[in-house]
Amino acid sequence: MKYFILLTAFFFFSCKGNEPQKKAITQRQPCDLEFLVHLENETNLTDYEVFEFLESFSGTECQNNVEYSEYRSEVLLLQLNTRTSVFLNKLDKVSPQARSAVLKELSSPVIDIDMPALAKKVGNTNAAPKTKSEVIAALLKNAS
């Protein structure tokens, strides 16, 4: 009986019933427009969400979806501009395919943006020198 009470008490205190539940990380579907809307509008994105977004560039499922591709390109530039440090640090951690696709996308943006100013912002960010130089080169590739 003593062991039963001890085990019950241990179980009760280990449950931590008063802590808020954390969101489960779920596998996103390709071409998820809702995720792009979330990325565009959310002010408190997690580092994982930025990583997940950058890693999504490794897939080819959405390359024929024009609406998704254009919107994703806009969100990419928005993320680079607003979360520059996190963007660059997570770009170091994605697959080589995703990294290459992101750099290619940055070199041919679908929206009009001041690329030299964005490149300067990237240059002033604390990140890996190789990543910064690759992103700056991509941004300035077609800058006028």
N, C-alpha and C positions, 0 to 999 in steps of 0.2 A: 504494500500500500504506500509506503514511504517513497518508493521509486516512482510509482505512478504520479504522485503529487509533484515530485521533483521534475519529472519529464513534462507534465502538464504546464508547470510554471515556466520551465525552460522554453517550451514551444510558444507559450503566450507572449513572453518577452522578446522572443526572436522574430515574431511576426511583424513587429513595428507597424501596427495597424494605423497609426496616426500619420504616417509619412505619405505624401502625395505619390500617386502612381506615375511612373515615367512612361512616356510614349514609347510604344514598341517600334523598332525600326523595321519597316516593311520593304519588300522588294517592289520597286516602282515598275509600272508598265511602260514600255517604249512609247514615245510620243505623248507623254502625259502633260496636256496643256494646263491642268489644274496645278501641277507642280511648278510650272513656269510662272503662273499667276501668283502662287505662294512666294516664290523667289523674288518676284518683282515688288510685291507689296509688304512682305514681312520685314520688320525692322530688326528683329532679334533672331536671325538665322543661326543655326548651329554650324560649327566647322564641318560636321559630317554632311550637312545638307549642301554646303558649297562643294565639298569633295564629290558627293554623289552627282551633283549637277555637272561638274567638270568631267567626271568619269563617263557620263552618259554620251559624251562625244565619241567614245570608242566604238559605239554600235553604228550599224548602217541601216537599221530598220526604218529610220525616219528621213532618209536622204531624199525621198521622192515626195514627202509631205511638205509642200511649199509653205503653207501657213505656219506649221510648227517650226520649220527651219528658220524662217525669218524672225519669228518671235524669239526663238532660242538665241539667235545672234544678237538681238537687242538686249536680252537679259544678260548675255555674256558680257557685253560692254558695260551694262549697268553694274554688274557685280564687280568687274575690274575697277570701275570708277569709285564705287562706294565702299567696297571691302577689299581694297588693294592688297593689303598685307596678307589677309587670310587667303585671298585668291592666289597670290603668288606662292605662298607656303603649301597650299593644297595642290597646286599645279605640279609641285615637285613630287607629290606622292601618287599621282594617277599613273595609269598604264602608259607605256610609250605611244600606243595608238591614240589614246585620248589626248595626250600632250600634243602630238603632231596635229591632230584634228583641231584642237583649240587654237594653236598657233596659226594654222591655215585660215581659220575663221576670223581671227583678229586681223589678218593681213588683207581681208576683203570684206569689210563691214557692209551691212545692208542699210545702215542709217548714217546720216551725216553727223559726224562728231569731230571735235577738235583733237585729232590724233596727236599732234605735237605736244599739246598740253597734257594729254593723258600719258604720253610717253615720259614726259618730265616728272609727272606724279609717280609713275612706276620707278623711275630712276632714283627718286628720293625716298623710296620705301626700303625698310630693312628686310631684305630677302636674299636668297642665294644669288650671287653675281651672275652665274650662267643663266638662271631663269629670267632675271631682270633683263639681261642683254638680248635673250631670245624674244621676249615679249616686246621690248622696245623695237627691235628689228622688224618684227611682224607688224607692229602699229605704224611704223614709218615707211613700210614697203611701198604703199601707194598714196602716201600723204602728199598733198599738193602745196 
